[in-house]
Amino acid sequence: MKYVILGNGIAGVCAAEAIRTLDLEGEIVMVGDERFPPYSRPMISYVLDGSEPHDKLPIRPADFYESMKIKPVLGQRAVSLDVENRRVQLVDSTCIGYDRLLIATGADPRPLRAANRDLGGIFYLRTESHVRQQVAALSTARRALVLGGGLVGLKAAYALLKRGLEVTLLITSGYPLSLQMDEIAGKMVLDELLRRGLRVLVGRSVRAFEGNGVVQAAVTDTGSRLPCDMVIIGKGVLPSRDFIPRQHIHVDLGVVVDDHLQTSAAGIYAAGDVAESVDISRGCRWVNALWPEAAVQGRIAGLNLAGRPVVYPGSMSRNVLRVYDLDVLTLGHANPGPEEGCRIVRSGGPGKGRYRSLVLKDDILVGAVLINQVEQGGVLRALMENRVPIRLSTSRLMAPDFNFACLLP
């Protein structure tokens, strides 16, 4: 059996390890566009802020490929996939045949449409190469502009503030983390960032950059000019699936998979940030680009590739972070629209030191936002994943001592 894994990130690595638990002799070829050893992508922000050295990024030993009997093909990307003849073509025109294929190509930074985007000093924050270049540029940087109010943008802004730069965070929405939380929670996070000295501009986008070879300023859609000598773009990611033939494989935002992580083409699986599977809280297909979820998907896909049927239960958005003095936890579909028929129960808020928002649909918990007092996050997550009906009074549901025992008859 010949397995080809496209991608050497956490999903691809966990898939290869799972295959080897069942098939010690099958040929494994792993294609990766990065030559660096498999590494922890979430840790690159710690390298940027100086709390961890670059050489702490790898998550597997130097002999990983050799010890797992994997043939690595590095510095390459797939450019086409021939489903009928079972082969993948790489950027250098090399073709690799396969018996079973895993698409674990991850995601690429969402491109920024702005004039003069190619000026020096403008970076994305996605790979170890990106952060290596950013750290090298710190010695001459004084004023930084960070684009995007999501997790990447917040981590980048924090890192550059810690490095001593003047930082402006530019957000298109009205508050940070707008995809993860409601406006009340978002405004609490915004107030904390402002209190800590971060300049935050909301409701604005960059339309152009200025500079002579190197960025010197950004021009917003309102016409204002923001001087800067370093820019980090954190505007989200898009699944890397341009090489996939739509006539053979179902592709939406991501590569659509079934409950065994198999695509619509037999023998071809997908896992990680490129895969679109069922979202437990939303009850529909969704791409949840989460590091721990990619690891789980990779392992399950690997077992299925090697012939052991294992069902993937679905994913759910979840984030835990600390924003200075705020502990923040978000779960599931935490900010639904009014047309979705959800009931939202809230307590706390600005000035009270804590906040809790629980989103229910038909007595099932589908989303939550907790700021400070986040200890019940594990209980809430379990209720969501198991879709446990909740028929309690609002006061009991929001009580600090709420737990599973409250649901017993």
C-alpha positions, 0 to 999 in steps of 0.5 A, a space after each residue: 500500500 502506498 500512502 501519499 500525505 499532502 502536508 507536513 503540519 500537525 494533521 499530516 504528522 498525526 495521520 502518518 503516526 496513526 498509519 504506522 500503528 496499523 501498517 508498519 511496511 506500507 510506503 508513506 510519502 509526505 509532501 510539504 511546502 515548508 522545509 522546516 521540520 514539523 513544528 507548532 504553529 501556535 507557538 510562532 507568536 511566542 517567538 515573535 514576542 521573545 518568550 520562546 526561541 525559534 529552535 523550540 518550534 519543532 514538535 518531533 525529533 530530527 529523525 522523525 521522517 527516518 524513524 517513521 519510514 516516511 519519504 519526505 518531499 519538501 519545498 513542494 506543493 501540489 498543483 493538480 490532482 488526477 483522481 482517475 489515474 491516482 496521481 498528484 502533480 507537484 510544482 516542479 512537474 513531478 508526479 507521484 502515484 498513490 493508492 490512498 491519499 490524504 489532503 492535509 494542505 492546511 490553509 493559507 493567509 487570506 490575501 489582502 487587497 491593497 495597493 503596494 502590498 509587495 513593499 518590504 516590511 509587510 508580513 503575514 503571520 502564518 509560518 516559521 519563515 514569516 516569524 523569522 523574517 519579522 524577528 529580523 526586522 525588529 531591530 529597525 522597526 519603531 511603529 507597527 501596524 497590525 491588520 485584523 482583530 482576530 486571534 492572530 491579530 491580537 497575538 501579533 499586537 501583543 508581541 510587538 507591544 512587548 517588544 517595545 514598538 508603538 502599535 496600532 491595531 486596525 479592525 474592519 469590524 466594530 470590536 476585536 474577536 467579532 467572529 468568536 464573541 458578541 459585542 458586549 464581550 468584544 467591547 470588554 476586550 477592546 477596553 482592556 486593550 486600550 487600557 494597556 496602551 494599544 491604539 485600536 481603530 475599528 471600522 476601517 480597512 487599508 486600501 494602500 501602502 506607501 513607501 520607497 521599497 519599504 513600507 512607510 505608511 498605510 492609507 485607510 478607506 477613510 483617507 487617513 494616513 497611518 505612518 508605520 515601518 512594519 505591518 503584520 496582516 492577520 485577516 484570517 486564512 483560506 483552505 489550500 485547495 486550489 489544486 483539487 478538481 471540483 468535478 471529482 471532489 466536492 469542495 465548498 469553502 473547504 474539502 467536504 468530508 464524511 464522518 470517516 473524513 473521506 471525500 466524495 472520491 473513494 480512497 481520498 481523505 482530508 483533515 485539518 484546516 483544509 477539511 470541511 466537516 460537521 460542526 456540532 454546535 451549528 448542525 451544518 458543515 463548517 471549517 474549524 481551523 483549530 490546531 488540536 482539532 487538526 491533530 484529532 482529524 489527522 489521527 482519525 484520517 490515518 486510521 481510516 486510510 490504513 483500513 480501520 473504520 473510525 468515525 469522526 464525531 465533528 468539530 466545534 469552535 473553541 478558544 481560550 486566551 488571556 488578554 492581559 487581566 481578562 481570561 477569555 473562553 469562547 465555545 461553539 456558535 457564540 454570536 448567532 444572528 437574530 434570525 436563527 431563533 436562539 435564546 441568549 442568557 447573559 450576566 455580568 458585563 463591563 464594569 463588573 469584572 466578569 461576563 457570561 453569555 450562553 446561547 441555547 437553541 431548542 434547549 440545547 447549548 450551542 454557544 458560550 462566551 465567558 470572561 473571567 470565572 471560566 472554570 466551567 468551560 469544560 462542563 459547558 463544552 461537554 454539554 454542547 458536544 453531547 447535546 444534552 437538553 437543558 431545562 433549568 431556570 435562568 438563575 440556576 443555569 448562570 449560577 457560579 456552582 452550576 455543574 452536571 449534577 444540576 441536570 439530574 432529576 
